[in-house]
């Protein structure tokens, strides 16, 4: 998948439900990233380990009951080392209990359109007798990854190869081998237990383009990483992001400013506008159309959205980019005010 447009360039059994194993922690990562962005969480928040968190098995950083670490350290343990104990501690801090946090995970999955996904745990460990396994699909995991790569803090953590923990007495080792072996790879997450096989959600950025690869259920860890690497390499070799307008570029049309100090302005692109195409497919027709109001009222704030650029490929709409005001436009002063200034 190319995450900017959501284009899938290769898929096989992409909607088959499959045990997530520790890929379940990707949803924990997204919820934390969103809360950091809206300010309801801070990296310095102290996270105290409960008895339940301290008793977690599997991959862990051996937290002790009552032990406290800042959220930033706990998240490194989760993203880099896939620590189950840290995951439970963070989930309890945010939602009060892991059960309440699982409800948050499922609500977010619904919002993202992850129709093949249901969470029963925050960590993805094998289910106990009578419990159900967390399930998802390759397509749903790509949808989730598409959201995660929008947060630089997540990619900063998932690109870490190793890091000290607990004052250097423990070392976090990245479980994603592609971070070490595949150029441009900076994430995202692995998962494994016997019934699930080896799972990986990988992402890499090369030459201005990012790709996401998901491989679920490999019998061998080596094959898991190899298949993800092959898919990304094929994508980078055969596709490109073709830029059609640069961030800050002005459009040809003007928008009138009502009661403004200037009569009109030309909106500019809020971000780069690009089209995801095959490298040898130069014949495809790329077109841009503009949705702009005839006028806007002053005052206008710099960066204020005033319209949209719709990008189409061979007549098919593929993306939209906001058009914004390049500068502020204050309200036009009255004749009396202007005369007063000259006195």
C-alpha positions in Angstrom: 0.0 0.0 0.0 1.1 3.6 -0.7 -0.2 5.4 2.3 -0.8 8.9 0.9 -3.4 7.7 -1.6 -4.2 4.4 0.0 -3.4 2.6 -3.3 -2.9 -1.1 -3.0 -0.5 -2.4 -5.7 -0.3 -6.0 -4.6 -2.6 -8.2 -2.4 -3.3 -11.9 -1.8 -5.9 -13.1 0.7 -5.8 -9.6 2.1 -9.2 -9.9 3.9 -8.5 -13.4 5.5 -8.9 -13.0 9.3 -5.7 -13.9 11.1 -4.4 -13.8 14.6 -2.6 -10.5 15.1 -0.2 -11.6 17.9 1.7 -8.5 19.0 0.5 -6.5 16.0 -2.4 -5.7 18.3 0.0 -3.2 20.0 -0.1 -1.1 16.8 -3.6 0.1 17.9 -2.2 1.0 21.3 0.5 3.0 19.5 -2.1 4.8 17.4 -4.3 5.7 20.4 -1.3 7.0 22.3 -0.1 9.0 19.3 -3.5 10.7 18.9 -3.7 11.6 22.6 -0.2 13.0 22.5 -1.2 15.2 19.6 -4.4 16.5 21.2 -2.5 17.1 24.5 -4.4 14.7 26.7 -1.2 12.8 27.2 2.4 14.0 27.6 5.6 12.1 27.1 6.6 12.9 30.7 3.4 11.4 32.3 4.5 8.9 35.0 3.1 5.4 34.3 3.0 3.2 37.4 3.1 -0.6 37.1 0.2 -2.4 38.5 0.3 -6.0 39.8 -1.4 -7.2 36.7 1.2 -5.5 34.4 4.1 -6.9 36.5 2.7 -10.4 36.1 2.5 -10.3 32.3 4.5 -13.0 30.5 6.0 -13.2 27.0 8.2 -10.3 25.8 8.7 -7.9 28.6 11.0 -5.5 30.3 10.4 -7.1 33.7 8.5 -4.3 35.4 8.0 -4.6 39.1 4.7 -3.6 40.8 4.9 0.0 41.8 7.7 0.8 39.4 7.2 4.0 37.5 8.6 5.2 34.2 7.6 8.2 32.0 5.3 7.4 29.1 8.1 8.0 26.6 10.1 5.1 28.1 7.1 2.8 28.3 6.3 3.5 24.6 9.9 2.7 23.6 9.5 -0.6 25.4 6.3 -1.3 23.6 7.3 -0.2 20.1 10.9 -1.4 20.0 10.8 -4.4 22.3 7.1 -5.4 22.2 6.9 -5.4 26.0 3.6 -6.8 27.2 4.0 -5.5 30.7 4.6 -1.9 29.5 1.5 -2.3 27.2 -0.7 -3.2 30.1 0.6 -0.4 32.3 0.0 2.2 29.6 -3.5 0.9 28.8 -4.5 1.0 32.4 -3.1 4.5 32.8 -5.2 5.7 29.8 -8.5 3.8 30.3 -8.4 2.7 33.9 -8.4 -1.0 32.9 -7.3 -3.2 30.0 -10.9 -4.1 29.4 -11.9 -0.5 28.9 -8.9 0.1 26.7 -9.9 -2.9 24.5 -13.2 -1.2 23.9 -11.3 2.0 22.8 -9.3 -0.2 20.4 -12.4 -1.7 18.8 -14.1 1.7 18.5 -11.0 3.1 16.7 -10.9 0.0 14.4 -14.5 0.6 13.5 -13.8 4.3 12.7 -10.9 3.3 10.4 -13.1 0.8 8.5 -11.1 -2.2 9.8 -14.0 -4.6 9.1 -11.9 -7.8 9.5 -10.6 -6.8 13.0 -11.6 -7.5 16.5 -9.5 -7.0 19.6 -9.9 -9.0 22.9 -6.6 -7.9 24.5 -4.2 -5.0 24.5 -1.1 -7.1 23.9 -2.0 -9.9 21.4 -0.7 -12.8 23.5 -2.1 -16.3 22.8 -5.7 -16.5 24.3 -6.2 -18.4 27.5 -8.7 -21.4 27.4 -12.2 -20.0 26.7 -10.9 -16.7 25.4 -10.8 -15.6 21.8 -7.7 -14.5 19.8 -7.2 -11.0 18.5 -7.8 -11.1 14.8 -7.2 -8.8 11.8 -6.3 -9.0 8.1 -3.5 -7.9 6.0 -5.7 -5.1 4.5 -6.8 -3.9 7.9 -3.2 -3.9 9.2 -2.2 -1.7 6.2 -5.1 0.7 7.0 -3.8 0.9 10.6 -0.3 1.4 9.5 -1.4 4.1 7.1 -2.6 6.1 10.1 0.5 5.4 12.2 3.0 6.7 9.6 1.3 10.1 9.9 2.9 10.5 13.4 6.6 11.3 13.4 6.9 10.2 17.0 5.8 6.7 16.1 8.4 6.4 13.3 11.0 7.8 15.6 10.4 5.0 18.1 9.9 2.2 15.5 13.2 3.1 13.8 15.2 2.6 17.0 17.5 -0.4 16.6 18.4 -0.7 20.3 18.0 1.6 23.3 18.9 1.4 27.1 16.1 0.9 29.6 16.1 1.2 33.4 19.3 3.3 33.5 21.0 1.0 31.1 20.6 -2.2 33.0 18.3 -3.6 30.3 18.6 -3.1 26.5 15.6 -2.8 24.2 16.2 -4.7 20.9 14.1 -4.0 17.9 12.2 -7.1 16.8 11.8 -5.8 13.3 14.9 -7.1 11.5 14.1 -4.9 8.4 15.2 -1.9 10.4 18.7 -3.3 10.3 18.7 -4.8 6.8 16.4 -2.9 4.5 17.4 0.6 3.3 14.9 3.3 4.3 12.9 1.0 6.7 11.8 2.8 9.8 9.0 0.6 11.2 6.6 -0.7 12.2 5.8 -3.8 14.2 6.2 -7.6 14.4 4.1 -10.3 16.0 4.5 -14.0 16.7 3.1 -16.9 18.5 2.8 -20.5 17.3 -0.8 -20.4 15.9 -0.3 -17.0 14.4 3.1 -17.7 12.8 5.4 -14.7 12.0 3.6 -11.4 11.3 5.2 -8.2 10.2 3.9 -4.7 9.2 6.9 -3.0 7.6 7.3 0.5 6.1 10.1 2.2 4.3 10.7 5.6 2.7 12.8 6.1 -0.4 13.1 9.0 -2.9 10.1 10.9 -1.6 7.8 7.9 -1.4 6.7 5.6 1.4 5.3 2.1 1.1 3.7 -0.3 3.6 4.0 -4.1 3.4 2.1 -6.6 5.5 2.9 -10.3 5.7 0.9 -12.5 8.0 1.3 -16.2 9.0 4.8 -16.9 7.7 6.1 -20.3 9.0 9.6 -18.9 9.3 10.8 -15.5 10.6 13.3 -15.2 7.7 10.6 -15.7 5.1 8.4 -13.2 6.8 11.0 -10.4 6.5 12.0 -11.5 3.0 8.5 -11.4 1.6 7.9 -7.9 3.0 11.3 -6.7 1.6 10.5 -8.2 -1.9 7.1 -6.4 -2.0 8.5 -3.1 -1.0 11.4 -3.4 -3.5 9.0 -4.2 -6.3 7.0 -1.2 -5.4 9.9 1.2 -5.2 11.3 -0.2 -8.5 8.0 0.1 -10.5 6.1 3.0 -9.0 6.8 6.7 -8.2 5.1 9.7 -6.6 4.8 12.2 -9.5 4.5 15.7 -8.1 2.0 17.9 -9.9 2.2 20.9 -7.6 4.6 22.0 -4.8 3.6 23.2 -1.4 3.2 26.9 -1.5 2.6 27.1 -5.3 -0.2 29.6 -6.2 -3.1 28.5 -8.3 -4.1 30.5 -11.4 -7.5 31.5 -10.1 -8.2 34.4 -7.7 -10.7 34.6 -4.9 -12.3 37.9 -4.1 -11.9 39.3 -0.6 -15.0 41.1 0.7 -14.3 44.1 2.9 -10.6 43.3 2.8 -7.6 45.6 2.4 -6.9 43.9 -0.9 -9.5 43.0 -3.4 -8.4 39.4 -4.0 -5.8 36.7 -3.5 -4.5 33.6 -5.2 -4.7 30.6 -2.9 -1.7 28.3 -2.6 -1.3 24.6 -2.1 -1.1 23.6 1.6 1.1 20.6 0.8 2.7 18.9 -2.1 0.2 17.5 -4.5 1.4 14.2 -6.0 0.1 11.2 -8.0 1.1 7.6 -7.4 1.8 6.1 -10.8 3.8 3.4 -12.5 7.2 4.7 -13.6 6.7 3.7 -17.3 3.1 5.0 -17.4 3.7 8.4 -18.8 0.6 8.4 -21.0 -1.9 8.7 -18.1 -3.6 12.1 -18.1 -3.2 14.0 -14.8 -5.6 16.9 -14.2 -6.3 19.4 -11.4 -9.6 21.1 -10.8 -10.3 23.8 -8.2 -13.2 24.2 -5.9 -13.1 27.8 -4.8 -15.8 30.1 -3.5 -16.4 33.3 -5.5 -15.4 35.4 -2.4 -14.5 35.1 1.2 -15.0 37.7 4.0 -12.2 39.6 5.6 -10.4 39.2 7.9 -8.5 36.3 6.4 -5.8 34.5 8.4 -2.6 33.3 6.8 -2.9 29.5 6.2 -6.7 29.7 6.3 -8.4 27.1 4.0 -10.2 28.8 1.2 -10.7 25.9 -1.2 -9.7 22.5 -2.5 -7.6 21.2 -5.4 -9.1 17.9 -6.8 -6.5 15.7 -8.6 -7.6 13.1 -11.1 -5.9 10.5 -13.1 -7.5 9.6 -16.5 -10.7 11.2 -15.3 -10.8 9.4 -12.0 -10.5 11.5 -8.8 -7.7 10.2 -6.7 -6.9 12.8 -4.1 -7.6 16.3 -2.7 -5.3 18.9 -1.4 -6.4 22.0 0.7 -5.8 25.4 -0.8 -5.0 28.1 1.7 -4.5 31.9 2.0 -0.8 32.8 1.5 -1.0 35.8 3.8 -3.3 37.5 6.2 -5.8 40.0 4.9 -7.2 42.5 7.5 -10.6 44.2 7.2 -10.5 47.4 5.1 -10.4 50.4 7.3 -13.2 52.9 7.0 -12.7 56.3 5.3 -12.9 58.0 8.7 -10.2 55.8 10.1 -7.8 56.4 7.2 -8.4 60.2 7.5 -7.7 60.1 11.2 -4.3 58.3 10.6 -3.2 61.2 8.4 -4.0 63.9 10.9 
